[in-house]
Amino acid sequence: MNHARPLPSFLVQRYKGWRATGYEENQAWYRRLADEGQRPSAMIIACCDSRVAVTSIFGANPGDFFIHRNIASLVPPYEPDGDRHGTSAAIEYAVTALKVAHLIVLGHSKCGGVAGCHAMCSGHAPELEKQSSFVGRWMDILRPGYERVRGHADDEIHSLELQAVIVSLENLMTFPFVKSAVENGALSLHGLWTDIREGGLLQLDAETQAFEPV
């Protein structure tokens, strides 16, 4: 049985407002996108967190970015096991079909997923340890990052937010088509972290493995 209900009125009003202004004023561009297809220059892997306004941060227009969002912006390692892999599928499509030139992993401050991973790995979130926890099993991706910061950082959760970006970049290079595109110079990887409160943006320096202001 389908349990879908009509949209709440506030969303209907927002849609109508966009249709009458944003769409009408850019109608030719939307039609071109529909007719010619998308040609984004970059893929951005960001967190599901509603506070992370990916398109606003970069002043993006429709068609600029291929965006994939998941819990904590994580990239799992390459696992061609026949199971369902949403993030891996998005990466495959972006790199092999869209042939994006840049692949960006964007972490952020006060990430609930990262905080949950820290609690789980430190033994304070037994509910996430359960095999039935989708969040817990997803955050297992970040366990190597937790081992790196445990006992070695004044602010372990902030350090783990940065490790989430680093671990994801490392895992990206386990995908053969990503590794090949990077080595051929067709694709560049970028690690970013944004501070929601201050509006700051840090980028990972590949040489020093430190995050520096953009």
N, C-alpha and C positions, 0 to 999 in steps of 0.2 A: 504493500500500500504506500502511495506517495503522500508524504506529510508536508509538502511544500505549502507555504502560506504567502499571501500577498506581501509585498514590501511594506515596511513601516512608512508612515507618511513623511517623516523627516528625510528619508532617503529618496522618496519620490520627488519631493520638492527640490532637493539638491540636484537630482538628475535633470529636472525641467529647467533649473537655473543654468546648468552647464549647457544643455541643448540649445537654449535661447541665446547664450553668449559665447562661451568657449568654442562650441561646435560651429555655430553660424559664422563667427568671425574668422574661422580657419577651415571652412568647408572644403576649399580646394585642396588643402594639404591632406586632410583626412581621406578624401577621395583618391588622391595620388597614392597614399599609403595602402589603401585597399586594393587598388588596381595593379600597382607595381610590386607590392610585397615589402617586407621589412629588410633593411640593410643596416642594422645597428653596428656601430663601431666597437662597442664594448659589451661584455656581459658583466653584471654585478651580482654577486652572491651576498645577500644581506639577511638580517634577522627578521623574523615575523613581527617583532616588536612594533606596535603601532606608533611609537614615538620616533622611529627612524624614518625620516622623510627622504628617501633616496633621490627622487627626482628633484625635490626642492634644493637639496644640498648642492647639486650640480647644475641647477637651472635647466633641467632637461625638458625637451619637447617629446610628444609622442613619436616613436620610431627611433629615438636616440640610443636607448639602452635595452638590452635583453636582460630582464631582471628575474632572478630566482630568489625566493625567500624561504628560509626554514628556521628551525630553532637554533639560535646562536651562530648563524652564518657558517655552519660547519660543512666541510667536504669530507665524505668518507673515503677510505682507500678504494682503489680499483678492485672490484669483486664481481667478475663475470660468472655468477653462480646461477643465473636463470631466474633469480627472484626479482621483485619489483624494487627499482631504485630510482626514485623521482629526481633527486639531485644529480645523480650520475647521468640520467637520461637528458636532463637539461644541459649539462656540460657537453655531452656528446653532440647534441644538436647545435649548440652555439659554436663549437669548434669545427665540427666536420661539415655541417650544412650551411650555417650562416657565415662561417669563417671570420669570426670577430678577431680584431687585432689586439684587443686587450681583455684580460680576464681579471676582475677585481674582487677581492674578498674584503668585505666591509664589516668590521666588528664595532661594538659600541659600549658606552659606559652603562653601568647599572643593568647589565644583561641578566635577566632572570634565569635563563638556561645555564649560563656559566655559574651563577651563584648556586643553582641546584646541583650542578656537577661537583662543585667544591664541597657542598654539604654531603652528597652521596659518597664521594671518594674519601672523605674524612670520617665517615661512619655516622653522620647525623641525619641521614634521610633514608631510612630503611625501606620506605615505600617506593623509592626509585630503584632500589636493588632488585625488586621483584621482576621476574621474567616477563610479567604481563604489562610492565610499565613501558609504553612507547617512548616517553621522554627519557627515562633512565637508559634504555638501550641505545637511544640516539646519542646521549651524552657520553656513552662509553668511548666514542670517537676521541673525546678530549682527555681521557685518562693519561695518555703519555705526557700531555701538557701539565696535568696536575702533578705528576711525579717530578717534573722539572722545577716547579715552583715551591713544592712542599718544603717548608723549613728554610727556604732561601730568599724569601721576599717579605718586606714589611707589610705590604698589602697584597696578600696572596690572591684575592679575588680579582683585583685590577690586573695583576700580572697574568692571571689565568685568562682574562679577556684578551690580552695581547697574544697569549699562547694559542688561543683558539684560531687566530688569524694565521699564526706560524704553522700550526699543525695542518690547517686546511691547505696552505700553500705546499707543504711537503706532500700531502696526499694527492694534490693535483698532479704532481710529477710522477705518480704511480700509474696514471692513465697513459697508455702508449700513444694515443693520438694527441694528447696535450704535450707530452715530452717531445714528440717528433716536431710539433709545430713550434715549440719554444726553441729547440735546437736549430731549426731551419730559419729562425728569425721571423716567422709568420705570426707569432703570438708572444705577447709579453704578459707576465704575471705581476700583480700589484697587491700589496697588503696595506689596508687602511684601518684606522680606528677613529671613531668620532665621539666627542664628548657632548652628550645631549644638553647638559646644563649650560655649558659655555660656548657651544657652537664650534669648538675646535676640531681640527682634523690632523691626525698624525699618519705618517707613511713609514713603512718598514724599509730601512736601508739594507740592501742585500749583502753588502760588505761587512757592516758592523753588527747586523741583526738587531739594531736598535730602532725604536720608533722616534721619528723627528717631526716637528711641525711642518705642515705644508706651507 
